[in-house]
Amino acid sequence: MNKVQITNLIRKKFGNIKKTGDEVQVCCPLCPTLGQGIDKKYKLYINVAKRVFNCFRCQSKGVLSSLFP
C-alpha cells in the first residue's frame, strides 16, 4: 500500500483527519473517557510513512496494522 491508500483507509475508519506532511491526526479511540464516547479533544498521531501511531495522552503506541482488525 502506498501513502495515499493508507491515508484513505485511515479517513474511512476515523472520519475527519488533519494531515501534516507524513503525519495524520485523528481522534484517539484508545483514550479512556468518562462515559462520553470517544474523547475528541485529544489526538492520535499516525506517521503514514513509518506506519506507526502514538497518542501523547493515553501513551498508546504501536504499528498501524494493529488499529485495523
C-alpha positions as CSV (number, residue, x, y, z in Angstrom):
1,M,0.0,0.0,0.0
2,N,1.2,3.5,-0.7
3,K,0.8,6.6,1.4
4,V,-2.4,7.8,-0.4
5,Q,-4.1,4.4,0.0
6,I,-3.2,4.3,3.7
7,T,-4.4,7.8,4.3
8,N,-7.7,6.9,2.6
9,L,-8.1,3.8,4.8
10,I,-7.5,6.0,7.9
11,R,-10.1,8.5,6.7
12,K,-12.7,5.7,6.2
13,K,-12.1,4.3,9.7
14,F,-11.8,7.5,11.7
15,G,-13.7,10.2,9.7
16,N,-12.2,13.6,10.0
17,I,-8.4,13.8,9.8
18,K,-5.8,16.5,9.9
19,K,-2.9,15.9,7.6
20,T,0.5,17.5,8.1
21,G,3.4,16.1,6.0
22,D,3.7,12.4,6.7
23,E,1.6,12.6,9.8
24,V,-2.2,12.3,10.2
25,Q,-4.0,13.3,13.3
26,V,-7.3,11.7,14.3
27,C,-9.4,11.5,17.5
28,C,-7.8,8.8,19.6
29,P,-10.2,5.8,20.0
30,L,-7.9,4.3,22.7
31,C,-8.0,7.2,25.2
32,P,-10.1,6.4,28.3
33,T,-13.3,8.5,28.5
34,L,-15.7,9.5,31.3
35,G,-18.6,7.6,29.7
36,Q,-19.0,10.1,26.9
37,G,-17.7,8.1,23.9
38,I,-14.5,8.8,22.1
39,D,-12.6,11.7,23.5
40,K,-12.5,14.3,20.7
41,K,-10.1,16.6,22.5
42,Y,-7.0,14.5,22.2
43,K,-5.4,13.3,19.0
44,L,-3.8,10.1,17.9
45,Y,-0.8,10.9,15.7
46,I,-0.2,8.4,12.8
47,N,3.0,8.5,10.8
48,V,1.9,7.1,7.4
49,A,5.5,6.7,6.1
50,K,6.7,4.7,9.1
51,R,3.3,3.1,9.7
52,V,3.3,3.7,13.4
53,F,1.0,5.6,15.8
54,N,1.3,7.4,19.1
55,C,-1.0,9.2,21.5
56,F,0.6,11.5,24.0
57,R,-2.4,11.4,26.4
58,C,-3.0,7.7,26.9
59,Q,0.5,6.7,25.8
60,S,-0.8,4.2,23.3
61,K,1.6,3.4,20.5
62,G,2.3,0.7,18.0
63,V,2.2,-0.3,14.4
64,L,-0.6,1.0,12.2
65,S,-1.9,-2.5,11.3
66,S,-2.9,-3.1,14.9
67,L,-5.6,-0.4,14.6
68,F,-7.2,-2.3,11.7
69,P,-8.5,-5.8,12.7
